Amino acid sequence: MNPNRKKILVTGGAGFIGSNFILYFLKKYPDYQIINLDKLTYASDLKNLENADENENYSFIQGDIQDYKFLDNIFDQFKITDVIHLAAESHVDNSIEEPEEFIKTNVNGTFNLVDVARKKWMRNPFQFKEGMENNRFHHVSTDEVYGTLGETGLFKETTSYAPNSPYSASKASSDMIVRSYHHTYGMNVVTTNCSNNYGPKQHSEKLIPVIIRKAISGEPIPIYGDGKNIRDWLYVRDHCSGIDLVFHKGKSGETYNIGGRNERDNNYIANKICEILDKLKPLSNGKSYKEQINFVKDRPGHDRRYAIDASKIEQELGWKAQENFESGIVKTVEWYIKKF
């Protein structure tokens, strides 16, 4: 084993974004050692990682980032050089019902990770241990920390934080903890805030998988409120390439917003998926899946619109989304038809 090889701890690697990212990273960087740490909650599935365990550079550990001593041991055992931190409780509805778990995982867990990294990599504030000068902590976050937008405007990296749910508040807190470790200790950290991801392997509780699953099973397709809530949609592989770029080329201490420039409201999403299903898996009675769309009571504190200005990562690092929503959603629906 090459002693100079990067040994990257990826947290939450059995989840939706994490599994897509690990498979992408293993293929692109065969010399990197990837250690996947995942608690394996309901939202994780090792099946998402296909044949990753056949790669000698890949290791999986089941465990909880809330356990400080456990993390300390992992850093020692694998001589971790970098962290890409994706692990998070992320479902807004669940955060409304059980906010405590979101604070424990997203706030306390992030603190544990960045603090263990600091102690392993740094001798004193702004003094790295020999050979660890380039060790990096990459924190993956969300656009929801910025709150909600009116009909116009975009979230920039300089937009003030205004989280409106226990989930987004917990992520905003974790962002600030990571930021403080750069300014107080001089740690080499970067943060990325992404817009709504979609694509293969997303947990079935999320909007797009719910629409597909309910449609195929002949059930009502639930849409909150009037369906006019707008999100900026990002195909998961485009997010992976953005994380890759920021991890390797992002400036220490900086934040980069990753968005697809694909603003769509929930009505459009539901209707578009139904149109694709009408073509790919038409109903035997000749009707459209659109007839199953059903509006339900809105959830508390439902942000009206999110949209990201991705100019910084595009201009400074050369990132560009490869998929627009119309191309990405066809690939996504095809994948879920096979799954469901």
C-alpha positions in Angstrom: 0.0 0.0 0.0 1.3 3.4 -1.0 2.0 5.4 2.3 1.5 8.7 0.4 -1.9 7.7 -1.0 -4.8 9.9 0.1 -6.9 8.1 2.7 -10.3 9.7 2.5 -13.1 9.2 5.1 -16.4 9.6 3.3 -19.3 9.8 5.8 -22.8 8.8 4.8 -21.4 6.8 1.8 -24.3 4.3 1.7 -26.9 7.1 1.2 -28.2 8.6 -2.0 -25.5 11.2 -2.7 -22.8 9.3 -0.9 -23.1 6.1 -2.8 -23.2 7.9 -6.2 -20.1 9.9 -5.1 -18.1 6.9 -3.9 -18.6 4.9 -7.1 -17.7 8.0 -9.1 -14.6 8.7 -7.0 -13.3 5.1 -7.0 -13.5 5.0 -10.8 -11.9 8.4 -11.3 -9.2 8.1 -8.6 -8.1 4.5 -8.4 -5.1 5.4 -6.2 -7.2 6.9 -3.4 -8.2 4.8 -0.5 -11.8 5.4 0.4 -13.2 4.6 3.8 -17.0 4.7 3.9 -18.4 5.3 7.3 -22.2 5.0 7.5 -24.6 4.3 10.4 -26.9 2.4 8.0 -30.1 4.2 9.0 -33.4 3.7 7.0 -32.1 6.1 4.3 -28.9 4.1 3.6 -28.5 0.9 1.7 -25.2 -1.0 0.9 -26.9 -2.3 -2.3 -26.4 1.3 -3.6 -22.6 0.6 -3.7 -22.9 -2.3 -6.2 -19.5 -3.9 -6.5 -17.5 -1.3 -4.5 -16.3 -3.9 -2.0 -14.4 -5.7 -4.8 -12.1 -2.7 -5.0 -9.1 -3.2 -2.7 -9.0 0.6 -2.1 -12.5 0.6 -0.6 -13.4 -0.2 3.0 -16.8 0.0 4.8 -17.3 0.7 8.5 -20.7 0.8 10.1 -20.8 3.4 12.9 -22.2 6.7 14.2 -20.5 10.1 13.9 -22.1 10.9 17.3 -19.4 8.6 18.9 -16.3 10.7 19.4 -14.0 7.9 20.6 -15.1 5.7 17.7 -14.1 8.4 15.2 -10.8 8.9 17.0 -10.0 5.2 16.5 -10.9 5.3 12.8 -8.5 8.2 12.2 -5.8 6.2 13.9 -6.5 2.9 12.2 -6.7 4.2 8.7 -4.4 7.3 9.0 -7.1 9.5 7.6 -5.8 12.3 5.4 -9.1 13.9 4.3 -12.7 14.0 5.1 -15.7 14.4 2.8 -18.6 14.8 5.1 -22.0 13.8 3.6 -23.6 12.1 6.6 -26.8 13.9 7.7 -30.4 13.5 8.7 -32.0 15.3 5.8 -35.7 14.8 5.5 -37.6 18.0 6.5 -40.8 16.2 7.4 -38.9 14.0 9.8 -37.2 17.0 11.3 -40.5 18.5 12.1 -41.6 15.3 13.9 -38.3 14.4 15.6 -36.0 17.4 15.6 -33.7 16.0 18.3 -32.1 13.4 16.1 -31.2 16.1 13.5 -29.4 18.1 16.2 -27.5 15.0 17.4 -26.3 13.9 14.0 -26.0 17.1 12.0 -24.6 19.4 14.7 -22.9 17.2 17.3 -21.8 14.7 14.7 -20.2 17.3 12.6 -18.5 18.8 15.6 -17.0 15.4 16.5 -15.7 14.9 13.0 -14.0 18.2 12.6 -12.6 18.2 16.1 -11.1 14.8 15.8 -9.6 15.9 12.4 -8.1 19.0 14.0 -6.5 17.0 16.8 -5.1 14.4 14.4 -3.8 16.8 11.8 -2.7 19.9 13.7 -0.2 20.6 16.5 -1.5 24.0 17.4 -3.7 26.6 15.8 -2.4 27.4 12.3 0.4 24.7 12.8 -0.1 21.5 10.9 1.7 18.3 11.9 4.5 17.4 9.4 3.1 16.0 6.2 -0.5 17.0 7.0 -0.4 20.5 5.5 -2.7 19.5 2.7 -5.2 17.5 4.6 -8.7 18.8 3.9 -12.1 18.7 5.6 -14.9 19.0 3.0 -18.3 19.7 4.5 -21.3 19.0 2.2 -24.4 21.1 3.0 -27.6 22.4 1.5 -29.2 25.5 0.0 -31.9 25.3 2.7 -29.7 27.1 5.2 -30.5 30.3 3.3 -34.2 30.2 3.9 -36.6 31.1 1.2 -36.7 33.4 -1.8 -39.3 35.6 -3.3 -40.3 35.3 -7.0 -36.9 36.7 -8.0 -33.3 36.5 -6.8 -30.8 33.7 -6.2 -28.9 32.3 -3.2 -25.3 33.4 -3.3 -22.4 32.3 -1.0 -22.8 35.7 0.7 -26.5 35.4 1.3 -27.4 35.6 5.0 -28.5 32.4 6.7 -32.2 32.2 7.6 -33.1 28.5 8.1 -36.8 27.8 8.6 -37.0 24.1 9.6 -35.2 22.1 12.3 -33.4 20.3 9.5 -32.0 23.5 7.8 -31.2 25.0 11.2 -29.1 21.9 12.1 -27.3 22.2 8.8 -26.7 25.9 9.2 -25.2 25.2 12.7 -22.9 22.6 11.2 -21.8 25.0 8.5 -20.9 27.5 11.1 -18.9 25.0 13.2 -16.8 24.0 10.2 -16.3 27.7 9.3 -15.1 28.5 12.8 -12.5 25.7 12.7 -10.9 27.5 9.7 -10.9 30.9 11.3 -9.9 29.8 14.8 -7.5 27.0 14.1 -6.5 27.5 10.5 -7.9 24.2 9.4 -8.1 23.5 5.7 -11.9 23.3 5.2 -14.2 23.9 2.3 -18.0 23.9 2.3 -20.4 23.2 -0.6 -24.1 24.1 -0.4 -26.2 22.2 -3.0 -29.7 22.6 -4.4 -32.2 19.7 -4.5 -30.5 16.5 -5.8 -32.4 13.9 -7.8 -31.3 10.8 -9.7 -30.8 7.0 -9.2 -30.6 5.5 -5.7 -32.5 8.3 -3.9 -34.5 7.1 -0.9 -38.2 6.4 -1.7 -39.5 9.0 0.8 -38.2 11.9 -1.3 -40.5 13.8 -3.8 -39.4 12.4 -7.1 -39.3 8.7 -6.0 -42.6 9.2 -4.3 -44.2 10.5 -7.4 -42.9 7.6 -9.5 -43.7 4.9 -6.9 -47.2 6.2 -6.3 -47.9 6.5 -10.0 -46.8 3.0 -10.8 -48.7 1.5 -7.9 -51.9 3.2 -8.9 -52.1 5.3 -5.7 -52.8 9.0 -5.4 -49.7 11.2 -6.1 -49.5 13.6 -3.1 -48.5 17.2 -3.8 -48.2 19.6 -0.9 -50.4 22.8 -0.9 -50.9 24.3 -4.4 -47.8 22.6 -5.9 -46.2 25.9 -6.7 -43.2 25.5 -4.4 -40.1 26.0 -6.6 -36.7 24.2 -6.2 -33.5 24.3 -8.2 -32.9 20.7 -9.3 -29.4 19.2 -9.6 -28.7 15.8 -11.1 -26.7 13.8 -8.5 -23.8 13.0 -10.8 -23.4 16.7 -11.5 -23.2 17.2 -7.7 -20.5 14.6 -7.5 -18.4 16.3 -10.1 -18.9 19.6 -8.2 -17.8 18.0 -4.9 -14.8 16.6 -6.7 -13.7 20.0 -8.1 -14.1 21.8 -4.8 -12.3 19.1 -2.8 -9.3 19.2 -5.2 -9.2 22.9 -6.3 -11.4 24.9 -3.9 -9.8 27.6 -1.9 -9.4 26.8 1.8 -12.1 28.5 4.0 -14.4 29.2 1.1 -18.0 28.1 0.4 -19.2 27.1 -3.1 -22.8 26.8 -4.1 -23.6 24.0 -6.5 -26.9 24.4 -8.4 -28.3 23.1 -11.6 -30.0 26.3 -12.9 -33.1 24.1 -13.2 -35.9 25.9 -11.4 -39.1 23.8 -11.5 -42.2 23.9 -9.3 -43.7 20.7 -7.9 -46.6 20.8 -10.3 -44.2 20.7 -13.3 -42.2 17.9 -11.7 -45.3 15.7 -11.2 -46.8 16.4 -14.6 -43.4 15.8 -16.3 -42.9 12.5 -14.6 -46.4 11.4 -15.5 -45.8 12.3 -19.2 -42.6 10.2 -19.2 -44.5 7.3 -17.6 -47.3 7.6 -20.1 -44.7 6.9 -22.8 -42.5 4.4 -21.1 -45.1 2.4 -19.1 -48.6 3.4 -20.4 -51.6 2.4 -18.4 -53.7 -0.4 -19.8 -56.9 1.7 -19.5 -55.4 4.4 -21.8 -55.6 7.1 -19.1 -52.8 9.4 -18.0 -50.9 9.0 -14.7 -51.7 12.7 -14.3 -55.2 11.8 -13.1 -53.6 10.4 -9.9 -52.2 13.7 -8.9 -53.7 14.8 -5.5 -53.1 18.0 -3.6 -52.7 17.5 0.2 -52.3 19.8 3.2 -49.1 21.8 3.1 -46.4 21.0 5.6 -45.5 23.6 8.3 -42.9 26.2 7.4 -42.7 25.0 3.7 -40.2 27.3 2.0 -41.7 28.7 -1.2 -38.7 28.9 -3.5 -35.0 28.0 -3.6 -32.6 28.8 -6.4 -28.8 28.9 -6.4 -26.4 31.2 -8.2 -23.6 28.7 -9.2 -21.4 31.5 -10.8 -18.6 31.1 -8.3 -17.9 27.4 -8.9 -18.5 27.8 -12.6 -16.2 30.8 -13.0 -13.5 29.9 -10.5 -13.3 26.2 -10.9 -14.8 25.6 -14.3 -17.7 23.4 -13.1 -20.7 23.0 -15.4 -23.8 20.9 -15.0 -24.0 18.2 -17.7 -27.7 17.5 -17.3 -30.7 19.8 -17.6 -33.8 18.7 -15.8 -35.5 17.3 -18.9 -32.6 15.0 -19.7 -31.9 14.0 -16.1 -35.4 13.2 -15.2 -35.8 10.7 -18.1 -32.7 8.8 -16.8 -34.1 8.9 -13.3 -37.6 7.6 -14.2 -36.0 4.8 -16.3 -33.9 3.7 -13.2 -36.9 3.7 -10.9 -39.1 1.8 -13.3 -36.6 -1.0 -13.1 -36.4 -0.7 -9.3 -40.2 -0.6 -8.6 
